[in-house]
Amino acid sequence: MKENIISLDGKSDGFIIDDILQGNVAAYSLLVERYQSAVRAFLVIRLNTPHEAEDLAQETFIIAFKKIAEFNSESSFLAWLRGIAAYLLKNHQRKHRAVALGSADELEHLINQHIDENIHEGAELDMFDNLTICLEKLSEKMRNLLTEHYTLGVSLAELCRKYEDKHSTMTMRLFRIRQSLKTCIDKRIQQQR
């Protein structure tokens, strides 16, 4: 069923869209004004950060403007906008998803591979010393988390239950701790050269 919202200005969505298709590009601002709150709300409740929701909302309206000729006038314009926003959201979440390593064995393999490719003979002791110093700079909670997962082999599922976190939160936390260690070690190596 065609949704033909008529606002205080007396113009329906269909009328405004026809006006835009006839060349009155400025009329699009009426649709943006009419639906920006709904599109933002749709995105805000699905994202952690309001500025990301704002960016995606703006992108939604840009894409909708570019594809306005493809809009089916028998459909709801708001539903069409939400469809565009949902597509953008899905892509955004896919691109920004934390990549979790599968197991401690996989991590060990990657570390050993990196060492073999990048560390010259005799530098392993320096790397170990730097790792030890950088580990000491981490908070006790972060060190415990690393020990539990990588030394004791506590699974991500068990860590999530213990710390009452989502899987994605835990994998992101472990990723950030590893990045912090890498940054610290790299900085120390640069200072030693």
FILO-437820 format. One record per residue (C-alpha): residue number from 1; z, y, x. Coordinates in pm, 1 decimal, decimal comma, m for minus. Layout:
<atoms>
num=NUM&z=Z&y=Y&x=X
...
</atoms>
This chain:
<atoms>
num=1&z=0,0&y=0,0&x=0,0
num=2&z=m96,2&y=338,0&x=133,6
num=3&z=198,5&y=550,4&x=241,4
num=4&z=103,7&y=907,2&x=173,4
num=5&z=405,3&y=1116,8&x=256,3
num=6&z=386,8&y=1471,6&x=133,9
num=7&z=612,5&y=1714,8&x=312,0
num=8&z=735,9&y=2060,8&x=230,0
num=9&z=407,3&y=2202,5&x=353,2
num=10&z=240,8&y=1999,8&x=74,6
num=11&z=12,0&y=1801,4&x=305,3
num=12&z=m4,3&y=1423,2&x=293,2
num=13&z=m51,5&y=1211,1&x=604,1
num=14&z=m400,8&y=1119,9&x=487,2
num=15&z=m494,6&y=1484,9&x=437,7
num=16&z=m363,5&y=1578,0&x=784,1
num=17&z=m543,9&y=1286,1&x=948,7
num=18&z=m868,0&y=1379,9&x=774,7
num=19&z=m816,2&y=1736,9&x=895,6
num=20&z=m766,9&y=1612,9&x=1254,3
num=21&z=m1078,9&y=1396,7&x=1232,9
num=22&z=m1272,1&y=1704,5&x=1114,6
num=23&z=m1176,6&y=1881,8&x=1437,9
num=24&z=m848,0&y=2057,9&x=1355,6
num=25&z=m657,7&y=1915,8&x=1653,3
num=26&z=m362,5&y=2150,0&x=1591,8
num=27&z=m288,9&y=1966,5&x=1265,4
num=28&z=m160,7&y=1673,0&x=1471,7
num=29&z=155,2&y=1871,4&x=1544,4
num=30&z=247,2&y=1830,3&x=1175,1
num=31&z=247,6&y=1451,6&x=1216,2
num=32&z=444,7&y=1472,8&x=1539,2
num=33&z=701,3&y=1697,2&x=1373,1
num=34&z=718,7&y=1468,0&x=1070,9
num=35&z=769,9&y=1141,2&x=1262,6
num=36&z=914,0&y=1225,7&x=1604,1
num=37&z=1273,5&y=1156,6&x=1498,3
num=38&z=1185,7&y=818,0&x=1350,7
num=39&z=988,3&y=710,0&x=1658,5
num=40&z=1261,5&y=827,9&x=1895,5
num=41&z=1528,2&y=647,7&x=1692,2
num=42&z=1318,7&y=329,6&x=1696,5
num=43&z=1305,9&y=344,4&x=2077,8
num=44&z=1657,2&y=474,7&x=2152,2
num=45&z=1828,7&y=182,7&x=1983,8
num=46&z=1620,9&y=m57,2&x=2193,9
num=47&z=1664,4&y=111,9&x=2533,4
num=48&z=1967,4&y=189,8&x=2745,8
num=49&z=1857,0&y=534,5&x=2854,7
num=50&z=1759,8&y=818,5&x=2621,8
num=51&z=1516,4&y=972,4&x=2871,4
num=52&z=1314,0&y=648,2&x=2880,6
num=53&z=1304,1&y=652,0&x=2501,0
num=54&z=1185,8&y=1013,1&x=2509,2
num=55&z=910,0&y=928,6&x=2757,7
num=56&z=791,7&y=634,5&x=2549,5
num=57&z=802,9&y=842,3&x=2230,5
num=58&z=580,0&y=1104,8&x=2390,7
num=59&z=345,3&y=835,9&x=2514,4
num=60&z=337,5&y=686,9&x=2162,9
num=61&z=217,3&y=1016,9&x=2016,4
num=62&z=m38,7&y=1065,3&x=2292,8
num=63&z=m187,1&y=720,2&x=2234,0
num=64&z=m178,6&y=769,5&x=1856,3
num=65&z=m369,0&y=1096,9&x=1896,0
num=66&z=m632,7&y=934,7&x=2116,0
num=67&z=m674,7&y=647,8&x=1869,1
num=68&z=m637,0&y=843,8&x=1544,8
num=69&z=m992,5&y=751,5&x=1443,1
num=70&z=m887,7&y=383,9&x=1449,5
num=71&z=m601,9&y=438,4&x=1202,7
num=72&z=m647,4&y=252,5&x=873,4
num=73&z=m578,6&y=509,6&x=603,8
num=74&z=m461,0&y=230,4&x=371,6
num=75&z=m166,1&y=167,4&x=606,8
num=76&z=154,6&y=353,4&x=672,3
num=77&z=117,6&y=604,8&x=954,6
num=78&z=482,2&y=557,7&x=1052,8
num=79&z=437,2&y=178,8&x=1070,3
num=80&z=129,5&y=233,5&x=1288,5
num=81&z=329,4&y=462,0&x=1520,0
num=82&z=609,5&y=204,7&x=1538,4
num=83&z=354,3&y=m60,6&x=1631,1
num=84&z=231,2&y=153,9&x=1919,8
num=85&z=590,7&y=226,8&x=2024,9
num=86&z=679,2&y=m144,9&x=2010,4
num=87&z=380,7&y=m229,8&x=2231,1
num=88&z=476,4&y=36,9&x=2485,0
num=89&z=838,9&y=m78,1&x=2476,2
num=90&z=740,4&y=m438,8&x=2541,3
num=91&z=530,2&y=m335,8&x=2842,3
num=92&z=806,2&y=m108,7&x=2971,0
num=93&z=1066,0&y=m384,9&x=2949,0
num=94&z=834,0&y=m634,5&x=3115,4
num=95&z=763,9&y=m397,5&x=3406,2
num=96&z=1128,7&y=m302,8&x=3457,4
num=97&z=1285,2&y=m645,3&x=3413,5
num=98&z=1504,2&y=m763,6&x=3701,8
num=99&z=1357,1&y=m1059,7&x=3882,0
num=100&z=1626,5&y=m1318,4&x=3932,8
num=101&z=1614,9&y=m1570,1&x=4210,5
num=102&z=1646,7&y=m1923,8&x=4086,3
num=103&z=1913,7&y=m2068,9&x=4312,0
num=104&z=2111,5&y=m2033,1&x=4630,8
num=105&z=1867,9&y=m2276,7&x=4797,6
num=106&z=1575,5&y=m2052,2&x=4708,1
num=107&z=1759,9&y=m1747,7&x=4842,0
num=108&z=1846,6&y=m1932,2&x=5162,6
num=109&z=1481,3&y=m2034,0&x=5205,4
num=110&z=1365,4&y=m1673,8&x=5157,6
num=111&z=1623,9&y=m1545,6&x=5404,8
num=112&z=1529,9&y=m1804,9&x=5664,2
num=113&z=1161,9&y=m1730,2&x=5616,3
num=114&z=1228,1&y=m1357,8&x=5664,2
num=115&z=1434,8&y=m1426,4&x=5976,7
num=116&z=1164,1&y=m1647,8&x=6125,5
num=117&z=896,4&y=m1386,2&x=6060,9
num=118&z=1083,1&y=m1069,6&x=6154,9
num=119&z=1372,4&y=m1134,8&x=6388,5
num=120&z=1316,5&y=m1175,6&x=6760,1
num=121&z=1522,8&y=m1420,9&x=6961,5
num=122&z=1879,9&y=m1309,5&x=7025,6
num=123&z=1884,3&y=m1055,1&x=6742,5
num=124&z=2044,8&y=m1294,1&x=6493,3
num=125&z=2393,2&y=m1221,2&x=6626,5
num=126&z=2334,8&y=m846,1&x=6580,3
num=127&z=2209,9&y=m912,4&x=6225,8
num=128&z=2518,1&y=m1121,5&x=6150,3
num=129&z=2747,3&y=m849,5&x=6287,6
num=130&z=2569,7&y=m587,4&x=6077,6
num=131&z=2590,4&y=m809,5&x=5770,1
num=132&z=2963,5&y=m859,0&x=5826,5
num=133&z=3022,3&y=m483,9&x=5861,4
num=134&z=2811,6&y=m406,2&x=5554,0
num=135&z=2988,5&y=m674,8&x=5349,3
num=136&z=3320,2&y=m510,5&x=5434,4
num=137&z=3188,9&y=m182,1&x=5292,7
num=138&z=3132,8&y=m342,3&x=4951,3
num=139&z=3403,2&y=m331,9&x=4688,4
num=140&z=3621,5&y=m639,3&x=4657,8
num=141&z=3464,3&y=m721,2&x=4319,7
num=142&z=3114,6&y=m714,0&x=4472,1
num=143&z=3218,0&y=m933,7&x=4766,4
num=144&z=3383,8&y=m1180,6&x=4528,4
num=145&z=3069,9&y=m1195,0&x=4314,5
num=146&z=2851,8&y=m1269,1&x=4618,8
num=147&z=3094,7&y=m1534,5&x=4742,3
num=148&z=3118,2&y=m1701,9&x=4404,3
num=149&z=2743,5&y=m1718,3&x=4351,9
num=150&z=2597,8&y=m1768,7&x=4699,7
num=151&z=2880,4&y=m1947,8&x=4881,9
num=152&z=3060,1&y=m2141,5&x=4610,7
num=153&z=2745,9&y=m2201,1&x=4402,6
num=154&z=2882,4&y=m2065,4&x=4073,4
num=155&z=2587,0&y=m2047,9&x=3834,4
num=156&z=2469,3&y=m1726,6&x=3671,6
num=157&z=2568,3&y=m1866,3&x=3331,4
num=158&z=2923,1&y=m1926,7&x=3452,8
num=159&z=2943,4&y=m1580,2&x=3609,6
num=160&z=2822,2&y=m1426,0&x=3283,6
num=161&z=3095,2&y=m1603,8&x=3090,4
num=162&z=3364,1&y=m1518,5&x=3345,4
num=163&z=3276,2&y=m1148,5&x=3366,5
num=164&z=3163,2&y=m1124,7&x=3001,2
num=165&z=2820,8&y=m988,1&x=3094,8
num=166&z=2469,0&y=m1055,1&x=2972,7
num=167&z=2241,4&y=m1261,7&x=3197,9
num=168&z=2017,5&y=m960,3&x=3262,6
num=169&z=2318,9&y=m747,3&x=3357,4
num=170&z=2444,4&y=m1008,4&x=3601,6
num=171&z=2106,6&y=m1061,4&x=3767,8
num=172&z=2062,5&y=m684,4&x=3800,0
num=173&z=2412,8&y=m650,9&x=3948,5
num=174&z=2340,0&y=m921,3&x=4208,7
num=175&z=2004,0&y=m759,2&x=4285,2
num=176&z=2167,7&y=m419,7&x=4339,5
num=177&z=2433,9&y=m570,0&x=4565,9
num=178&z=2163,8&y=m737,3&x=4776,0
num=179&z=1967,6&y=m410,5&x=4789,7
num=180&z=2282,2&y=m225,6&x=4896,0
num=181&z=2339,4&y=m475,7&x=5175,7
num=182&z=1977,9&y=m451,4&x=5289,0
num=183&z=1991,9&y=m71,7&x=5295,4
num=184&z=2316,5&y=m77,3&x=5492,5
num=185&z=2183,5&y=m330,1&x=5744,7
num=186&z=1853,5&y=m144,6&x=5786,2
num=187&z=2041,1&y=182,0&x=5843,9
num=188&z=2266,4&y=21,8&x=6105,4
num=189&z=1966,7&y=m131,6&x=6285,5
num=190&z=1793,5&y=207,2&x=6294,6
num=191&z=2107,1&y=366,0&x=6440,6
num=192&z=2129,3&y=95,8&x=6709,0
num=193&z=1774,5&y=154,3&x=6834,6
</atoms>
